[in-house]
Amino acid sequence: MISQLGRYEMISELGQGAMGVVYKARDPLIDRVVAIKTINLGLALEEKEEYEGRFYQEARAAGRLNHPNIVTIYDVGKSGNIAYIAMEFLQGNELRDLLREERNLPVEQIVDIVAQVAEGLAYAHQHGIVHRDIKPSNIMLIRDGRIKITDFGIARMASSAVHTQTGMVLGSPKYMSPEQVLGKEIDRRSDIFSLGVMLYEMLTGGSPFVGENVNAIMYQTLNLVPPPPSTLNASVPDMLNFIVAKALAKGVEDRYQNALDLARDLRACRDILPRSDRPVEPAGKTKLNGPAIGEKGLMTGNDDLVPSTLGLSRAFDSSEATLRLAALTGDPADVDELSKTLKVAVPKAAARAIVRADPVAEESAGKFKLLVLVLVVLVLAVAIYLH
């Protein structure tokens, strides 16, 4: 282990990444513990230019962001053939490790984690930075409950001089958006799709797009509409099914248009969740109500391929489903108006929700119950008197 980089004194090795080593170090100038991320530039000239450019891009990208959910960059430098970034030393765990150790996180905790990631991404997007590699290993959970987004190594800045070639795919296959798979230009909505994949995985214990190789995963990303999370985890409410579906929409115009809207919906969903310390049901223990996932699409009980679509699953995208969601979140009068507009009767479940939400209906129901109780008492009194 090296003992010093610039003015920083190395304390211990924290881990090794794809391009270099990460150290715990001390800044003697202000007596602060930091994390030092390094890259060895002893490479061929073309590789050196590419990696060094991407490395400094990370420093510039994260360095201009000051947000509680994004890792703080302090300094960047170079010592011999080693370039380094000095950043905030985070005491916590990668989300990836937490999911490996305890896959069945409570839904309320999952929603809170993903909402924080969405808020951090919204801030980065407002400053012209798209992360491009959102996944559990790039999310740190700090001991105080906050999360931090890390590793902006392949981030794209609006003013960056480091450009990827058309058709070049960067990112992790399981979390790529359809436009990333196709090598198209991407924007903030690609990060939202990747976050949707992560949310699905946290809720169900499995990725929405699986396969034996990268090509199979990419095929499913482009064509497969995964079943609603609630079919794999009975603790997931309908509203969260809709949020996941919108985040995972194949078309960018059908997806959430900004991460702040996603964060707000997640916060609203968290507010209606029952407060409980009970862990969610393990994925795979709940019987599926819908078809299972196959290699190339949805599979029926006879293992026949069901044609996949590029839009939302029918389990989400229906008039009845829209009314169910409206009943959970909207005003009864608005739900009634929506029912007339769609020319669809309000589903029974939605109607019950409206009655519960309507104070006039509740008052009428209470008076009716009181009247019935009085009549029962009178009948009993007459019966006793006659005997």
Residue pairs with C-beta under 8 A, 6 or more apart in sequence:
1 10
1 12
1 13
1 23
2 10
2 23
2 82
3 9
3 10
4 10
5 23
5 25
5 36
5 38
5 77
5 79
5 82
5 84
6 75
6 77
6 79
6 84
7 27
7 28
7 29
8 25
8 26
8 27
8 34
8 36
8 84
8 86
9 25
9 26
9 28
10 23
10 24
10 25
10 36
11 23
11 24
11 25
11 26
11 33
12 23
12 24
13 21
13 22
13 23
13 24
14 22
14 23
14 24
14 35
15 21
15 22
16 22
17 37
19 39
19 40
19 51
19 55
19 153
20 37
20 38
20 39
20 40
20 82
21 38
22 35
22 36
22 37
22 38
23 35
23 36
23 38
24 33
24 34
24 35
24 36
24 89
25 33
25 34
25 35
25 36
25 86
26 32
26 33
26 34
27 33
27 34
27 74
27 86
33 89
34 74
34 86
34 87
34 88
34 89
35 86
35 87
35 88
35 89
35 90
36 84
36 85
36 86
36 87
37 84
37 85
37 87
38 82
38 83
38 84
38 85
39 51
39 52
39 55
39 82
39 83
39 84
40 81
40 82
41 48
41 51
41 52
41 78
41 81
41 82
41 83
42 81
43 51
52 83
53 161
53 162
54 153
54 154
54 162
55 83
55 85
55 153
56 76
56 83
57 152
57 153
57 155
57 157
57 160
57 162
58 85
58 151
58 152
58 153
58 155
59 73
59 76
59 85
60 157
60 160
61 124
61 129
61 152
61 155
61 157
61 160
62 70
62 71
62 72
62 73
62 87
62 152
62 155
63 73
63 76
64 127
64 129
65 123
65 124
65 127
65 129
66 72
67 119
67 120
67 123
67 124
68 120
68 146
69 116
69 117
69 119
69 120
69 123
69 146
69 147
69 148
69 149
70 120
70 123
70 124
70 148
70 149
71 87
71 88
71 90
71 140
71 148
71 149
71 150
72 87
72 88
73 85
73 86
73 87
73 88
74 86
74 87
74 88
75 85
75 86
76 83
76 84
76 85
76 86
77 83
77 84
77 86
78 84
88 148
90 140
90 142
90 148
90 150
91 142
91 143
92 140
92 141
92 142
92 143
92 148
93 140
93 141
94 136
94 137
94 139
94 140
94 141
95 113
95 136
95 137
95 139
95 140
95 141
95 147
96 135
96 136
96 137
96 139
98 105
98 141
99 105
99 136
99 201
99 202
103 205
103 282
103 283
104 205
104 279
104 280
104 281
104 282
104 283
105 202
105 279
105 280
106 235
106 276
106 277
106 278
106 279
106 280
107 203
107 233
107 235
107 236
107 237
107 240
107 273
107 280
108 270
108 273
108 275
108 276
110 199
110 202
110 203
111 240
111 266
111 267
111 269
111 270
111 273
112 145
112 270
113 139
113 141
113 147
113 202
114 195
114 198
114 199
114 202
114 266
115 262
115 263
115 266
115 267
115 270
116 146
116 147
116 263
117 134
117 139
117 147
117 149
117 195
117 198
118 192
118 195
118 259
118 260
118 262
118 263
118 266
119 259
119 260
119 263
120 147
120 148
120 149
121 131
121 134
121 149
121 188
121 191
121 192
121 195
121 259
122 258
122 259
122 260
122 263
124 130
124 131
124 149
124 155
125 188
125 191
125 258
125 259
128 157
128 158
128 159
129 152
129 155
129 156
129 157
129 158
130 155
130 156
130 186
130 187
130 188
130 190
130 191
131 138
131 149
131 152
131 155
131 191
131 194
132 154
132 155
132 156
132 170
132 171
132 180
132 186
132 190
132 191
133 151
133 153
133 154
133 155
133 170
133 171
133 172
133 175
133 194
134 149
134 175
134 191
134 194
134 195
134 198
135 172
135 174
135 175
135 194
135 198
136 198
136 201
137 151
138 149
138 150
138 151
139 147
139 148
139 149
139 150
139 198
140 147
140 148
140 150
141 147
142 148
154 170
154 171
156 164
156 186
164 170
166 183
167 183
168 183
169 176
169 180
169 181
169 183
170 180
171 180
171 194
173 214
173 217
173 218
174 197
174 207
174 209
174 217
175 194
175 197
175 198
176 194
176 218
176 221
177 186
177 189
177 190
177 193
177 194
177 221
178 193
178 221
178 222
178 250
179 185
179 186
179 190
179 252
180 186
180 190
181 218
181 221
181 222
182 222
187 252
188 258
188 259
189 252
189 255
189 256
189 257
190 252
191 259
192 247
192 255
192 256
192 258
192 259
192 262
193 247
193 248
193 249
193 255
195 247
195 259
195 262
196 244
196 247
196 248
197 207
197 208
197 209
197 248
199 243
199 244
199 247
200 207
200 208
200 226
200 229
200 244
200 248
201 207
201 208
203 229
203 232
203 233
203 236
203 240
203 244
203 280
204 229
204 232
204 233
204 283
205 232
205 233
205 282
205 283
205 284
206 232
206 283
206 284
208 220
208 224
208 226
208 248
208 293
209 217
209 220
209 221
209 224
209 226
210 216
210 217
210 220
210 293
211 217
211 219
211 220
211 295
212 295
216 295
216 296
219 296
220 293
220 296
220 297
222 250
222 310
223 296
223 297
223 308
223 310
224 293
224 296
224 297
224 298
224 308
225 250
225 298
225 308
225 309
225 311
225 312
225 313
226 248
226 293
226 313
227 288
227 290
227 291
227 292
227 293
227 298
227 313
227 315
228 236
228 241
228 244
228 245
228 290
228 313
228 315
228 316
229 236
229 240
229 241
229 244
230 236
230 237
230 238
230 240
230 241
231 286
231 288
231 289
231 290
231 315
232 283
232 284
232 286
232 288
233 280
233 281
233 283
233 286
234 281
234 286
235 280
235 281
236 280
237 269
237 272
237 273
238 321
238 324
238 325
238 328
239 265
239 268
239 269
239 272
239 325
239 328
239 329
240 269
241 315
241 316
242 316
242 321
242 325
243 262
243 265
243 266
243 269
245 312
245 313
245 316
245 317
246 254
246 255
246 256
246 262
246 312
247 255
247 256
247 262
248 255
249 255
249 311
249 312
250 310
250 311
251 310
251 311
254 311
254 312
256 262
256 265
268 329
272 328
290 315
291 298
291 299
291 300
291 301
291 306
292 298
292 299
293 299
294 303
294 305
296 305
297 305
297 306
297 307
297 308
298 305
298 306
298 308
299 305
299 306
300 306
311 317
315 321
319 342
319 344
320 344
320 347
320 350
322 338
322 342
323 335
323 338
323 339
323 342
323 344
323 346
323 347
323 350
324 347
324 349
324 350
324 353
326 334
326 335
326 338
326 350
327 335
327 346
327 349
327 350
327 351
327 353
327 354
327 357
328 353
330 338
332 354
332 357
332 358
335 346
335 350
335 354
336 346
336 354
339 345
339 346
346 354
354 361
355 361
355 362
355 365
356 362
